[in-house]
Amino acid sequence: MEMKSIPTPSGEEEGVTIRFEDVLRFLKCHVWKILILSLAGLAFGISVTFVIPRQWEAVGVLQIGQIANEATTAPAPPTPIEPAARALERLRMPQFTNSVLKDLGQNVGLDEGATAVLIRRSLKSTILNGTDLIQFAVRGYSPEEAKRAARAIGDELSRVHAGLMRPSLDRLNADLAEVEQGVISEGKRRDALSELVKTRGQAGVAGKFSENVLLSEMVTENEKALRFLRFRKNSLHELLSKERTFNTHLLGPVEASRRYVYPSKALFGAAGLVIGLLLSLLLGIAIETRRRVKQL
């Protein structure tokens, strides 16, 4: 029995080779489909921006508060209320955002509205390079809404930091009250000593040498104590001044974008253009495939 050989397809018939001429022919045949669908996608992408609610972005910069330190010799650097890195993490905590939303009168949890969801999702913060300043951005459905949310974020962090710095402020204020009371007491003692010296002088009482020495030493010690207390009082006033000890605050007013930042006509238009181009190419490929099938 004879075996017949079956011809095998050549290597050129195993795959489909697309030449440059095929691409040109494809483009010439479907140029209007590609053009029309691409422009239609572009128009659709831009038209969508008129339907989506617009969003504005407000930007604020926070300066972390500090507490001045006393120093006996060299000036001591102030202590920040909270390290900038930890304050940054605090801003990113959901609990912090919940407090901000409550301050704004927004519902928190499953009943969150569109405004609350936008604030929660859009809040972004970072530390400015080379500084301990924190820059943050948040969005709203109007410029005023965005600025109101940004101010609420600054107020909430200031409230938290006010609680953190309260023990140190109480200590400094207690020291100042004690020093002021000491100034009053030493002032009264100086008046009494002055009156005693004046009385002894008017009466012509020479007194014993030891008594005069003791009285003189008492006057000198009183003057030293008064000078020290006044110096410490001035130092404490300086430490408590707003230039040396202050709470976390917004560094300047909150700025809102003049134009809405979302949706972007350029991005949506480009996306629509790409989608329209892909659809036109797929349609052209489908037509060409169907045409080839019919020719077989």
C-alpha contacts under 8 A as a table, 3 or more apart, distances in Angstrom:
res1	aa1	res2	aa2	distance
9	P	12	E	7.97
9	P	13	E	5.97
9	P	14	E	6.73
10	S	13	E	5.38
10	S	14	E	6.64
11	G	14	E	5.28
11	G	15	G	7.53
12	E	15	G	6.47
12	E	16	V	7.93
13	E	16	V	7.23
18	I	22	D	6.23
18	I	23	V	7.44
19	R	22	D	5.19
19	R	23	V	6.66
20	F	23	V	5.13
20	F	24	L	6.38
21	E	24	L	5.11
21	E	25	R	6.11
22	D	25	R	5.06
22	D	26	F	6.03
23	V	26	F	5.00
23	V	27	L	6.21
24	L	27	L	5.14
24	L	28	K	6.14
25	R	28	K	5.07
25	R	29	C	6.09
26	F	29	C	5.22
26	F	30	H	6.15
26	F	284	G	7.68
27	L	30	H	5.26
27	L	31	V	5.20
28	K	31	V	5.37
29	C	32	W	7.98
30	H	33	K	5.22
30	H	34	I	6.22
30	H	284	G	6.25
31	V	34	I	5.14
31	V	35	L	6.04
32	W	35	L	4.99
32	W	36	I	5.86
33	K	36	I	5.28
33	K	37	L	5.92
33	K	280	S	5.96
33	K	284	G	7.78
34	I	37	L	5.44
34	I	38	S	5.88
34	I	276	G	7.73
34	I	277	L	6.01
34	I	280	S	4.86
34	I	281	L	6.73
35	L	38	S	5.26
35	L	39	L	6.12
35	L	277	L	7.85
36	I	39	L	5.27
36	I	40	A	5.97
37	L	40	A	4.86
37	L	41	G	6.04
37	L	276	G	4.95
37	L	277	L	6.44
37	L	279	L	7.29
37	L	280	S	5.89
38	S	41	G	5.07
38	S	42	L	6.19
38	S	272	G	7.56
38	S	273	L	5.00
38	S	274	V	7.05
38	S	275	I	7.43
38	S	276	G	4.19
38	S	277	L	4.76
38	S	280	S	7.29
39	L	42	L	4.91
39	L	43	A	6.08
39	L	273	L	6.47
39	L	276	G	7.22
40	A	43	A	5.10
40	A	44	F	6.02
40	A	272	G	7.91
40	A	273	L	7.61
40	A	276	G	6.70
41	G	44	F	4.99
41	G	45	G	6.01
41	G	269	G	7.52
41	G	271	A	7.93
41	G	272	G	4.21
41	G	273	L	4.80
41	G	274	V	7.43
41	G	275	I	6.35
41	G	276	G	4.50
41	G	277	L	7.74
42	L	45	G	5.19
42	L	46	I	6.32
42	L	268	F	7.88
42	L	269	G	4.76
42	L	270	A	6.53
42	L	271	A	7.48
42	L	272	G	4.61
42	L	273	L	4.34
42	L	276	G	7.32
43	A	46	I	5.24
43	A	47	S	6.03
43	A	269	G	6.85
43	A	272	G	7.33
44	F	47	S	5.02
44	F	48	V	6.20
44	F	269	G	7.49
44	F	272	G	6.34
45	G	48	V	5.32
45	G	49	T	7.05
45	G	265	K	7.54
45	G	268	F	4.78
45	G	269	G	4.50
45	G	270	A	7.43
45	G	271	A	6.67
45	G	272	G	4.52
45	G	273	L	7.48
46	I	49	T	5.49
46	I	50	F	7.45
46	I	265	K	5.37
46	I	266	A	7.70
46	I	268	F	5.86
46	I	269	G	4.91
46	I	272	G	7.73
47	S	50	F	5.54
47	S	51	V	7.21
48	V	51	V	5.28
48	V	52	I	6.46
48	V	268	F	7.61
49	T	52	I	5.43
49	T	263	P	5.58
49	T	264	S	7.02
49	T	265	K	6.23
49	T	268	F	7.18
50	F	53	P	7.72
52	I	263	P	6.97
53	P	141	Y	7.09
53	P	263	P	7.81
54	R	141	Y	5.98
54	R	142	S	7.68
54	R	260	Y	6.10
54	R	261	V	7.57
54	R	262	Y	5.65
54	R	263	P	6.16
55	Q	139	R	6.25
55	Q	140	G	5.52
55	Q	141	Y	4.67
55	Q	142	S	6.44
55	Q	260	Y	5.35
55	Q	261	V	5.93
55	Q	262	Y	5.14
55	Q	263	P	7.25
56	W	139	R	5.43
56	W	140	G	5.45
56	W	141	Y	6.09
56	W	142	S	5.74
56	W	143	P	5.50
56	W	146	A	6.37
56	W	256	A	7.00
56	W	257	S	6.11
56	W	258	R	7.92
56	W	259	R	6.93
56	W	260	Y	4.54
56	W	261	V	5.56
56	W	262	Y	7.13
57	E	137	A	6.58
57	E	138	V	5.61
57	E	139	R	4.26
57	E	140	G	6.46
57	E	143	P	7.13
57	E	146	A	5.89
57	E	147	K	7.96
57	E	256	A	5.65
57	E	257	S	5.63
57	E	260	Y	7.31
57	E	261	V	6.66
58	A	137	A	5.60
58	A	138	V	5.54
58	A	139	R	6.14
58	A	143	P	7.35
58	A	146	A	5.28
58	A	147	K	5.41
58	A	150	A	6.40
58	A	254	V	6.59
58	A	255	E	5.46
58	A	256	A	4.03
58	A	257	S	6.30
59	V	135	Q	7.18
59	V	136	F	5.79
59	V	137	A	4.43
59	V	138	V	6.72
59	V	147	K	7.94
59	V	150	A	7.04
59	V	254	V	5.93
59	V	255	E	5.42
59	V	256	A	6.30
60	G	135	Q	5.79
60	G	136	F	5.56
60	G	137	A	6.48
60	G	150	A	6.61
60	G	250	L	6.78
60	G	251	L	7.50
60	G	252	G	7.89
60	G	253	P	7.31
60	G	254	V	4.98
60	G	255	E	6.65
61	V	133	L	6.60
61	V	134	I	5.59
61	V	135	Q	4.39
61	V	136	F	6.42
61	V	250	L	5.72
61	V	251	L	5.43
61	V	252	G	7.45
61	V	254	V	7.83
62	L	133	L	5.75
62	L	134	I	5.06
62	L	135	Q	6.30
62	L	154	G	7.01
62	L	248	T	6.93
62	L	249	H	5.70
62	L	250	L	4.57
62	L	251	L	5.57
63	Q	132	D	7.28
63	Q	133	L	5.15
63	Q	134	I	6.71
63	Q	248	T	5.64
63	Q	249	H	5.65
63	Q	250	L	6.25
63	Q	251	L	6.01
64	I	80	P	6.71
64	I	81	I	6.92
64	I	82	E	7.18
64	I	83	P	7.96
64	I	84	A	6.85
64	I	132	D	7.25
64	I	133	L	6.82
64	I	134	I	7.94
64	I	247	N	7.16
64	I	248	T	4.54
64	I	249	H	6.92
65	G	80	P	5.84
65	G	81	I	5.55
65	G	82	E	7.78
65	G	161	H	7.69
65	G	245	T	7.36
65	G	246	F	5.28
65	G	247	N	4.24
65	G	248	T	3.99
65	G	249	H	7.16
66	Q	78	P	6.04
66	Q	79	T	5.38
66	Q	80	P	4.09
66	Q	81	I	5.17
66	Q	244	R	7.40
66	Q	245	T	5.49
66	Q	246	F	5.69
66	Q	247	N	6.56
66	Q	248	T	7.69
67	I	78	P	5.47
67	I	79	T	5.19
67	I	80	P	6.25
67	I	81	I	6.74
67	I	165	M	7.54
67	I	168	S	7.56
67	I	239	L	7.88
67	I	244	R	6.80
67	I	245	T	4.58
67	I	246	F	6.72
68	A	76	A	7.86
68	A	77	P	7.13
68	A	78	P	4.40
68	A	79	T	6.36
68	A	239	L	5.40
68	A	240	L	7.45
68	A	244	R	5.50
68	A	245	T	5.43
69	N	76	A	5.86
69	N	77	P	6.74
69	N	78	P	5.56
69	N	79	T	7.04
69	N	239	L	7.14
70	E	75	P	7.68
70	E	76	A	6.57
70	E	239	L	7.60
71	A	74	A	6.26
71	A	75	P	5.63
71	A	76	A	5.49
72	T	75	P	7.82
78	P	244	R	7.59
80	P	83	P	6.26
81	I	161	H	6.54
81	I	164	L	6.74
81	I	165	M	6.13
81	I	247	N	7.82
82	E	86	R	6.69
82	E	87	A	6.23
82	E	161	H	7.57
83	P	86	R	5.37
83	P	87	A	6.20
84	A	87	A	4.99
84	A	88	L	6.04
84	A	127	I	7.49
84	A	132	D	5.72
84	A	133	L	7.31
84	A	134	I	7.27
85	A	88	L	5.06
85	A	89	E	6.43
85	A	127	I	7.70
86	R	89	E	5.05
86	R	90	R	6.19
87	A	90	R	4.89
87	A	91	L	6.36
88	L	91	L	5.20
88	L	92	R	6.63
88	L	125	S	6.88
88	L	126	T	6.88
88	L	127	I	7.43
88	L	134	I	7.04
89	E	92	R	5.09
89	E	93	M	6.47
90	R	93	M	5.26
90	R	96	F	6.70
91	L	96	F	6.15
91	L	97	T	7.37
91	L	125	S	7.38
91	L	157	L	7.85
92	R	96	F	7.24
92	R	97	T	7.59
92	R	123	L	7.98
92	R	124	K	7.78
92	R	125	S	7.63
93	M	96	F	5.39
93	M	97	T	6.71
94	P	97	T	5.11
94	P	98	N	6.12
95	Q	98	N	4.98
95	Q	99	S	6.38
96	F	99	S	5.22
96	F	100	V	6.41
96	F	156	E	7.92
97	T	100	V	5.00
97	T	101	L	6.16
97	T	120	R	6.51
98	N	101	L	5.14
98	N	102	K	6.21
98	N	108	V	6.35
99	S	102	K	5.10
99	S	103	D	6.22
99	S	156	E	7.39
100	V	103	D	5.08
100	V	104	L	6.36
100	V	149	A	7.82
100	V	152	A	6.02
100	V	153	I	5.98
100	V	156	E	6.37
101	L	104	L	5.01
101	L	105	G	6.31
101	L	106	Q	5.11
101	L	107	N	7.06
101	L	108	V	6.95
101	L	116	A	6.55
102	K	105	G	4.96
102	K	106	Q	5.40
102	K	107	N	6.74
102	K	108	V	7.16
103	D	106	Q	7.51
103	D	152	A	7.03
104	L	149	A	7.33
104	L	152	A	7.11
106	Q	112	E	7.09
106	Q	113	G	7.42
106	Q	115	T	7.97
106	Q	116	A	6.23
107	N	111	D	5.88
107	N	112	E	4.98
107	N	113	G	6.88
107	N	116	A	7.30
108	V	111	D	6.22
108	V	112	E	5.16
108	V	116	A	7.62
109	G	112	E	5.62
112	E	115	T	7.94
112	E	116	A	5.76
112	E	117	V	6.43
113	G	116	A	5.35
113	G	117	V	6.26
114	A	117	V	5.14
114	A	118	L	6.10
115	T	118	L	5.12
115	T	119	I	6.26
115	T	140	G	6.81
115	T	141	Y	7.30
116	A	119	I	5.17
116	A	120	R	6.17
117	V	120	R	5.17
117	V	121	R	6.10
118	L	121	R	5.26
118	L	122	S	5.84
118	L	139	R	6.67
118	L	140	G	6.81
119	I	122	S	5.32
119	I	123	L	5.96
119	I	138	V	6.12
119	I	139	R	5.96
119	I	140	G	6.77
119	I	149	A	7.41
120	R	123	L	5.81
122	S	137	A	7.40
122	S	138	V	5.29
122	S	139	R	5.81
123	L	136	F	7.04
123	L	137	A	5.72
123	L	138	V	4.55
123	L	139	R	7.26
124	K	136	F	5.46
124	K	137	A	5.34
124	K	138	V	6.61
125	S	134	I	6.79
125	S	135	Q	5.59
125	S	136	F	4.01
125	S	137	A	6.42
126	T	134	I	5.69
126	T	135	Q	5.46
126	T	136	F	6.36
127	I	131	T	7.23
127	I	132	D	6.48
127	I	133	L	5.80
127	I	134	I	4.53
127	I	135	Q	6.11
128	L	131	T	5.71
128	L	132	D	6.90
128	L	133	L	5.75
128	L	134	I	6.10
128	L	135	Q	6.52
137	A	150	A	7.27
138	V	146	A	6.36
138	V	149	A	7.05
138	V	150	A	6.29
139	R	145	E	7.92
139	R	146	A	5.02
139	R	149	A	7.82
140	G	143	P	6.74
140	G	144	E	7.85
140	G	145	E	5.14
140	G	146	A	4.13
140	G	147	K	7.94
140	G	149	A	7.56
141	Y	145	E	6.37
141	Y	146	A	7.05
142	S	145	E	5.13
142	S	146	A	6.24
143	P	146	A	5.20
143	P	147	K	6.25
143	P	256	A	5.87
143	P	257	S	7.12
143	P	258	R	7.72
144	E	147	K	5.08
144	E	148	R	5.97
144	E	256	A	7.93
145	E	148	R	5.06
145	E	149	A	6.23
146	A	149	A	5.20
146	A	150	A	6.27
146	A	256	A	6.96
147	K	150	A	4.99
147	K	151	R	6.14
147	K	254	V	6.21
147	K	255	E	7.07
147	K	256	A	6.24
148	R	151	R	5.21
148	R	152	A	6.19
149	A	152	A	5.05
149	A	153	I	6.34
150	A	153	I	5.14
150	A	154	G	6.49
150	A	254	V	6.93
151	R	154	G	5.12
151	R	155	D	6.11
151	R	254	V	7.03
152	A	155	D	4.99
152	A	156	E	6.05
153	I	156	E	5.23
153	I	157	L	6.38
154	G	157	L	5.35
154	G	158	S	6.16
154	G	249	H	6.50
154	G	250	L	6.09
155	D	158	S	5.02
155	D	159	R	6.12
155	D	249	H	7.60
156	E	159	R	5.03
156	E	160	V	6.31
157	L	160	V	5.10
157	L	161	H	6.11
157	L	248	T	7.16
158	S	161	H	5.13
158	S	162	A	5.94
158	S	247	N	6.49
158	S	248	T	5.10
158	S	249	H	6.13
159	R	162	A	5.08
159	R	163	G	6.65
160	V	163	G	5.43
160	V	164	L	6.62
161	H	164	L	4.85
161	H	165	M	6.16
161	H	247	N	6.78
161	H	248	T	6.60
162	A	165	M	5.33
162	A	166	R	6.04
162	A	247	N	6.33
162	A	248	T	7.89
163	G	166	R	5.20
164	L	167	P	7.17
165	M	168	S	5.54
165	M	169	L	6.27
165	M	247	N	7.83
166	R	169	L	5.08
166	R	170	D	6.01
167	P	170	D	5.08
167	P	171	R	6.23
168	S	171	R	5.11
168	S	172	L	6.31
169	L	172	L	5.16
169	L	173	N	6.04
169	L	240	L	7.93
170	D	173	N	5.11
170	D	174	A	5.95
171	R	174	A	5.08
171	R	175	D	6.19
172	L	175	D	5.07
172	L	176	L	6.15
172	L	236	L	7.04
172	L	240	L	7.48
173	N	176	L	4.93
173	N	177	A	6.11
174	A	177	A	5.09
174	A	178	E	6.18
175	D	178	E	5.10
175	D	179	V	6.13
175	D	236	L	7.86
176	L	179	V	5.07
176	L	180	E	6.06
176	L	233	K	6.29
176	L	236	L	6.19
176	L	237	H	7.69
177	A	180	E	5.12
177	A	181	Q	6.15
178	E	181	Q	5.12
178	E	182	G	6.16
179	V	182	G	4.87
179	V	183	V	6.18
179	V	229	L	6.07
179	V	232	R	7.27
179	V	233	K	6.17
180	E	183	V	5.01
180	E	184	I	6.34
180	E	229	L	7.75
180	E	233	K	6.85
181	Q	184	I	5.10
181	Q	185	S	6.19
182	G	185	S	5.00
182	G	186	E	5.98
182	G	229	L	6.96
183	V	186	E	5.20
183	V	187	G	5.86
183	V	226	L	6.23
183	V	229	L	6.04
183	V	230	R	6.92
184	I	187	G	5.00
184	I	188	K	6.25
185	S	188	K	5.21
185	S	189	R	6.24
186	E	189	R	4.84
186	E	190	R	6.02
186	E	222	N	6.55
186	E	225	A	7.22
186	E	226	L	6.21
187	G	190	R	5.05
187	G	191	D	6.27
187	G	226	L	7.28
188	K	191	D	5.06
188	K	192	A	6.21
189	R	192	A	5.00
189	R	193	L	6.12
189	R	222	N	7.40
190	R	193	L	5.05
190	R	194	S	5.97
190	R	219	V	7.03
190	R	222	N	6.33
190	R	223	E	7.63
191	D	194	S	5.04
191	D	195	E	6.06
192	A	195	E	5.09
192	A	196	L	6.14
193	L	196	L	4.95
193	L	197	V	6.16
193	L	215	L	7.89
193	L	218	M	7.90
193	L	219	V	6.60
194	S	197	V	5.12
194	S	198	K	6.05
195	E	198	K	4.99
195	E	199	T	5.96
196	L	199	T	5.10
196	L	200	R	6.16
197	V	200	R	5.24
197	V	201	G	6.10
198	K	201	G	5.04
198	K	202	Q	6.15
199	T	202	Q	5.20
199	T	203	A	6.06
200	R	203	A	5.17
200	R	204	G	6.05
200	R	205	V	5.23
200	R	206	A	7.52
201	G	204	G	5.13
201	G	205	V	6.40
201	G	206	A	7.96
202	Q	205	V	7.79
207	G	211	E	6.55
207	G	212	N	6.84
208	K	211	E	5.27
208	K	212	N	6.46
209	F	212	N	5.22
209	F	213	V	6.20
210	S	213	V	5.05
210	S	214	L	6.06
211	E	214	L	5.05
211	E	215	L	6.07
212	N	215	L	5.08
212	N	216	S	6.07
213	V	216	S	5.09
213	V	217	E	6.16
214	L	217	E	5.08
214	L	218	M	6.14
215	L	218	M	5.04
215	L	219	V	6.27
216	S	219	V	5.15
216	S	220	T	6.22
217	E	220	T	5.01
217	E	221	E	6.03
218	M	221	E	5.16
218	M	222	N	6.04
219	V	222	N	5.07
219	V	223	E	6.28
220	T	223	E	5.16
220	T	224	K	6.27
221	E	224	K	5.02
221	E	225	A	6.07
222	N	225	A	5.09
222	N	226	L	6.12
223	E	226	L	5.08
223	E	227	R	6.14
224	K	227	R	5.15
224	K	228	F	6.14
225	A	228	F	5.12
225	A	229	L	6.04
226	L	229	L	5.12
226	L	230	R	6.00
227	R	230	R	5.20
227	R	231	F	6.04
228	F	231	F	5.08
228	F	232	R	6.10
229	L	232	R	5.04
229	L	233	K	5.94
230	R	233	K	4.91
230	R	234	N	6.16
231	F	234	N	5.20
231	F	235	S	6.18
232	R	235	S	4.88
232	R	236	L	6.08
233	K	236	L	5.17
233	K	237	H	6.16
234	N	237	H	5.04
234	N	238	E	6.15
235	S	238	E	5.03
235	S	239	L	6.17
236	L	239	L	4.91
236	L	240	L	6.12
237	H	240	L	5.14
237	H	241	S	6.05
238	E	241	S	5.06
238	E	244	R	7.03
239	L	244	R	5.64
239	L	245	T	6.32
240	L	244	R	6.51
240	L	245	T	5.48
241	S	244	R	5.51
241	S	245	T	5.92
241	S	246	F	7.88
242	K	245	T	5.27
242	K	246	F	5.35
243	E	246	F	6.96
250	L	253	P	7.03
250	L	254	V	7.81
257	S	260	Y	6.66
257	S	261	V	7.51
260	Y	263	P	7.52
261	V	264	S	6.49
263	P	268	F	7.40
264	S	267	L	5.36
264	S	268	F	6.11
265	K	268	F	5.22
265	K	269	G	5.64
266	A	269	G	5.13
266	A	270	A	5.99
267	L	270	A	5.13
267	L	271	A	6.09
268	F	271	A	5.03
268	F	272	G	6.08
269	G	272	G	5.06
269	G	273	L	6.06
270	A	273	L	4.98
270	A	274	V	6.20
271	A	274	V	5.19
271	A	275	I	6.19
272	G	275	I	5.10
272	G	276	G	6.01
273	L	276	G	5.13
273	L	277	L	6.09
274	V	277	L	5.05
274	V	278	L	6.16
275	I	278	L	5.14
275	I	279	L	6.16
276	G	279	L	5.13
276	G	280	S	6.15
277	L	280	S	5.16
277	L	281	L	6.23
278	L	281	L	5.13
278	L	282	L	6.14
279	L	282	L	5.09
279	L	283	L	6.04
280	S	283	L	5.02
280	S	284	G	6.08
281	L	284	G	5.05
281	L	285	I	6.11
282	L	285	I	5.07
282	L	286	A	6.10
283	L	286	A	5.07
283	L	287	I	6.24
284	G	287	I	5.12
284	G	288	E	6.18
285	I	288	E	5.09
285	I	289	T	6.04
286	A	289	T	5.11
286	A	290	R	6.18
287	I	290	R	5.19
287	I	291	R	6.15
288	E	291	R	5.04
288	E	292	R	6.26
289	T	292	R	5.21
289	T	293	V	6.24
290	R	293	V	5.10
290	R	294	K	6.34
291	R	294	K	5.27
291	R	295	Q	6.43
292	R	295	Q	5.03
292	R	296	L	6.53
293	V	296	L	5.40
